Amino acid sequence: MRLWREYHVSYAFCTQAGNSAAADYRYRGKSRVACPEEVMTLEPGELHAVHRVYGLGHFDVVFIDPSLVKQLLGELKLPNAALHWRSSQTVGLDLLAVFRRFHASVAVTASALERQSRLVVALRLLAERNAERVPGRVIGGTESAALTRARDLIVDGFAENFTLDDIAACAGLRYFDLIRKFRERFGMPPHAFQLQVRLARARSLLAQGIPPVHAAAHTGFADQSHLNRHFRRTFSVTPAQYARGVPATL
């Protein structure tokens, strides 16, 4: 039932368990509906925010490092560039079944061979349905150059203590225009977006075995308790609990 929002540093592949719950979320400046019949795919560098839920739901999500996705899709002879999905939603019972089997293999910690094989099959089918060959890094589609500069400043300098002056000057926008347009595009103001980026980076470090105290220091949090407070509020577990629960890598 939670209103979830997250900045992604990895590819995220999501399926909904069961056939009843649904949710509205914002992605690439548009409102979309998460349905049981689809596979949701979110790209690194993107943010999604759930703003309404219609009932209790359970979603299975696997986060995959961009370098692994690029390596596997390279065998499909796609261009040597960031893969861009036309939409975050791809419908198809066969595709859904393939991704659910992949998710199940991760949940039960199946053999590396099984998990890798199921991921390759899932990515191939998804690419055939929904991939575009787009040169370079494509994020956000039609977002304005000003918002691109503001977003990139926050993403690239996520550990820096930027002021509103810094971001407004980079974007070339007045304070009120920056906050309003940034919220319209990303679903939250710059300070909330910065927090989501920091949490995503911290989670990535924790998954690599970096202790919470060091993850906090590297991602711009004042101290470990500062990270703990925001991490638990967002993910419902502490950084230490999350680190202990990270499954084996693919």
SVG drawing of the C-alpha trace seen along z (x, -y; Angstrom):
<svg xmlns="http://www.w3.org/2000/svg" viewBox="-8 -34 42 58">
<polyline fill="none" stroke="black" stroke-width="0.4" points="0.0,0.0 3.1,-2.3 3.6,-5.3 6.9,-4.3 9.5,-6.5 13.0,-5.7 15.9,-6.8 17.5,-3.9 21.2,-3.3 20.4,0.1 18.0,1.7 14.8,2.7 12.6,5.5 9.3,5.7 6.3,8.1 3.2,8.0 2.3,11.1 -1.4,11.8 -4.0,10.4 -5.9,7.7 -3.8,4.8 -2.8,1.8 -1.1,-1.5 -0.6,-4.8 3.0,-6.0 4.8,-8.8 7.7,-8.0 9.3,-10.2 6.9,-13.0 3.8,-10.8 1.3,-9.1 1.0,-5.4 -0.9,-2.5 0.9,0.6 -1.1,3.7 -0.8,7.4 -0.5,8.3 2.7,6.4 6.4,6.4 7.7,3.0 11.2,2.0 12.9,-1.0 16.3,-2.3 19.3,-3.5 19.3,-7.3 15.5,-7.3 13.1,-8.0 9.6,-6.7 7.1,-7.7 4.0,-5.9 1.3,-8.4 -1.8,-6.2 -2.5,-2.6 -5.8,-0.7 -5.3,2.2 -2.7,4.3 -0.2,5.5 3.1,7.4 5.7,6.7 8.8,8.8 11.7,6.6 15.2,7.6 17.9,4.9 20.5,5.7 23.8,3.9 23.9,1.9 27.2,3.5 25.7,7.0 22.6,5.9 24.9,4.3 27.1,7.5 24.2,9.8 22.4,7.6 25.7,7.2 25.1,10.8 21.9,9.6 24.1,7.2 22.4,4.1 24.5,0.9 27.2,0.3 25.1,-2.3 22.7,-2.6 19.6,-0.5 16.4,-2.5 13.0,-1.0 10.2,-2.7 8.0,-2.3 8.2,-1.2 5.4,1.3 5.4,4.3 2.3,6.5 2.4,10.2 1.5,13.3 4.5,15.2 6.9,12.3 5.3,12.1 5.7,15.8 9.4,15.7 10.2,12.8 8.2,14.5 10.3,17.6 13.5,15.5 12.3,13.7 11.5,17.0 15.0,18.3 16.5,15.3 14.1,15.5 15.0,19.2 18.7,18.6 18.8,21.1 22.1,22.0 24.0,19.3 23.6,21.2 19.8,21.2 19.6,17.5 21.9,16.4 20.1,18.5 16.6,17.3 17.9,13.7 19.3,14.1 16.0,15.5 14.0,12.7 16.2,10.0 16.1,11.4 12.3,11.5 12.0,8.1 14.5,6.6 12.5,8.2 9.3,6.5 10.3,3.2 13.9,2.2 14.9,-0.8 18.4,-1.4 19.2,-4.8 22.7,-6.2 24.1,-7.5 22.5,-7.9 18.8,-8.6 17.0,-9.6 13.7,-11.3 12.9,-11.8 11.6,-15.3 12.8,-16.9 14.1,-20.5 17.8,-21.3 17.5,-23.4 16.0,-20.5 18.6,-18.1 21.4,-20.3 19.8,-20.5 19.2,-16.8 22.7,-16.0 24.3,-18.3 22.4,-16.5 23.1,-13.1 26.8,-13.6 27.5,-15.5 25.1,-13.5 27.3,-13.8 27.7,-17.6 25.7,-20.0 24.3,-22.1 22.3,-25.2 19.2,-26.3 21.5,-29.0 23.9,-26.4 21.1,-24.4 19.2,-27.5 22.4,-29.0 23.3,-25.7 19.8,-25.4 19.5,-29.1 16.1,-29.2 14.6,-31.3 14.0,-29.6 10.2,-29.2 10.4,-28.1 13.1,-25.6 11.1,-24.0 7.8,-24.0 9.2,-22.6 11.5,-20.1 8.6,-18.8 6.4,-18.5 9.1,-16.5 10.4,-14.3 7.5,-14.2 9.4,-15.8 11.5,-19.0 15.3,-19.0 16.0,-18.3 13.8,-15.2 15.4,-14.0 18.8,-14.5 17.8,-12.3 16.6,-9.6 19.8,-9.6 21.9,-9.4 19.8,-6.5 20.2,-4.6 24.0,-5.1 24.1,-4.0 22.1,-0.9 24.5,-0.1 27.5,-0.4 25.8,1.7 25.2,4.4 28.9,4.4 29.7,5.1 30.6,1.5 29.7,0.9 26.8,-1.5 29.1,-4.0 31.3,-4.3 28.3,-4.2 26.9,-7.2 30.1,-9.1 30.5,-8.4 26.9,-9.5 26.6,-12.8 24.7,-11.9 25.8,-13.7 26.5,-10.4 25.3,-6.8 22.2,-7.7 21.2,-10.2 21.4,-7.4 19.6,-5.0 16.7,-7.3 16.0,-8.0 16.9,-4.4 14.4,-2.9 11.7,-5.4 12.1,-4.6 12.9,-0.9 11.3,0.3 14.6,1.8 17.8,0.5 21.0,0.4 22.5,3.2 19.4,5.4 19.4,4.6 23.1,5.6 22.5,8.9 19.5,9.7 21.3,9.0 21.1,12.2 24.0,13.8 25.0,12.0 24.0,13.3"/>
</svg>
